[in-house]
Amino acid sequence: MKETGEEVLGFRKSKKTEWISDKTWSHIEERRQIKNKLLDTESLRLKERI
């Protein structure tokens, strides 16, 4: 049955698409850098500027 189904129907070719675009990745990286700056600062004034 499996062989007959493969002959009649064939195989399904699936395309994998990326669900996160390059622009989104750049925004994620930018946010990560800002978070690291905030965690590294010690004074409250500097945190308010960022």
Phi, psi and omega in degrees: 000321181295317180295319179295318178298319178294323179292317184284311186271326183084187180259147176271124177263118181257140176258130178265121178251146178282133184264352175242123184280170179296324179297319179295319178298322179293323176294322178297316180295320178298316179296321179297320178294319178296318178297319179295322177298317180296320181290330182279336182285149183252327184268154180289327180298316179293324178294325180291328180290323182283000000 
